[in-house]
């Protein structure tokens, strides 16, 4: 039921009010079972289904005696902040992140603001149809709003940038999502001039040709407006990507490289956490700065776990989902944007110069659609082709083959220091898939200057 970022599906079908009620009830029972205070906070993005599903989720909590504070439209990172600083036992977000508007979902955060553990996910699923005593009278939970938490979150964000941003012009794409107001307001509060797009949600336009998954919009706006740089959030504002004044995309890898290079003298340990998709050019740039790149599996919870293991200060994905451990335990697109703005202000260098910290290695992804996404693991011929690819790449590149966590698909990524080597190796491995396990469809995506998957 739980993917890498909560429960998702088409709203009012799989993600129904009935399911959300059961999820809220089960999560409430889990809180009570652990002996935690019966209090949760809920936020959502701007999807038309959000208020309906949020009401059902809140009712599930209240049904078992857990009090609910509702914040309405609120970034995921903000819910994490409020959960961990205001004494809530759990936070919940109604959102499908970067998915299209008809989708929606639910993600739960523990009392420390982190995503709940896989063990808690399993326990929650096991309690969807529980036997329990129904509270009555004064023991029923309440559902109440508290707008003061918006100011608390905004004050926290503004306090992260002591340098202020006066005389800076920033273009911002709010994705018609959860960050459409606060994502711009925090920059205005810091003295920046803000040029906005994607800030008119109507319930059905979230992520539609705007936001972090459609970076061409912010790239064009930054270029034509004369802004110092541009920011694009995704639907729930837990990620951000950037544009330089020439309209060139700054993805998560490049952002982390810029940040680490600026702070390298203060960075302890001298480490950054990326994923198996992080570009080889990024790794080389970090090595030149005396910083080691550690790779985790794709998914912010795996990045967070590797950061905990290392005691790392920064980690993230090409998609712009970045974690700054000293700021919070999960990704927050607004924090990511402010951390980037601090580096720009402190360095005194134009973003066009910062952009050139490294040249990415050519990287190509093949999304191989199959009937059985695990069959390649048991095919001797495919495994031999992968070993042969690794040998041919030698020290000039790498290959990563992994089953998709959510779709009937195997992702084959090849990276090399030359385009012809990259393409030749990828073609050989895909041919082995086609010959020995059967392939329904192959879609190739050039990730050299892109956001990953």
C-alpha angles and dihedrals in degrees: 000000000000118000126187091294110028133283116326141174144115109321118246091017114058093355092053132161087250092056092045091051089052092047091051092047092049093046089049092051090049090054091050092045089056092050093242126148111279096244133112137169124218132197134169144191125246101274116133090238094052100089092047094050093040091055090051093048092048090049090054091054093045091047090067095041103268118137116230129207113197123204100179115213105014135150118257091237089054092054088052090051095048092045094054098039103039100050101255118155093215142005127209132195126199103211145112091209110212095000120114121274099265090063126078139167149175128246125183128212125201124232090272092056095254125124109270116263125261088248090057090046090055092047091049093051090049090057098051089106102029135164107235145146113263113228119227138188115004091000094070113104124249129229112210137156123235114192093179090081091068090064091045091055093045092050090051091052095047090051090060092071111056090165092064122210105247114158091018121123117209129184113211132192110196094189087228081274144114094305097049093111109022093039089066100029094062091057092047089050089055092055101259124138106239127207109194141201132160091041101118107081117185098176094261105055102065110137091356105146089326139082136040094321091055101042094163087082095059092038091057094042092050092049096047098040098052092235121164088237141335134237129202121190125196127235098285094028096237091125137043136190127189145215130212120223090267090059095254117150120245106199128186095277093052093044091053091047091052092046095047094047091052095048098034094117090057098036113113121202094028092228140112127195119224131157137255085271096056111123123257090228088060091051091050093049091051091049089054088054092050092252124127122222115220117195126218131181116276110277131077094246090060091047090050092049092052090048090052090050092052099033085237125177100210138025139150153127136280087251090072097258099138130174122205103191094202090056100042145321098258140039119289118179093202092054090047090053092049093048089053091047090051091055091049092050096043096045094050088213126125115252089242087068094044089051092065095063088117144354113237121237114243106270126185129185125200115198101205111197111210138165092237114032093193097051093092090065091063097042111101091197094054092045090050090051090053092050090048089050092052089050093049092049091050109162092339099079147331143242129220122191119184139156116247114253094219110022139052090258143109117215116215113190122185124184126183140160090248131047096225093053091047094050095043094052094046092050091052094053094044089050089056089053091050094048101042111028105019127249128219097192141349124207119186120206123188105223098178093110098011143096103261120235 
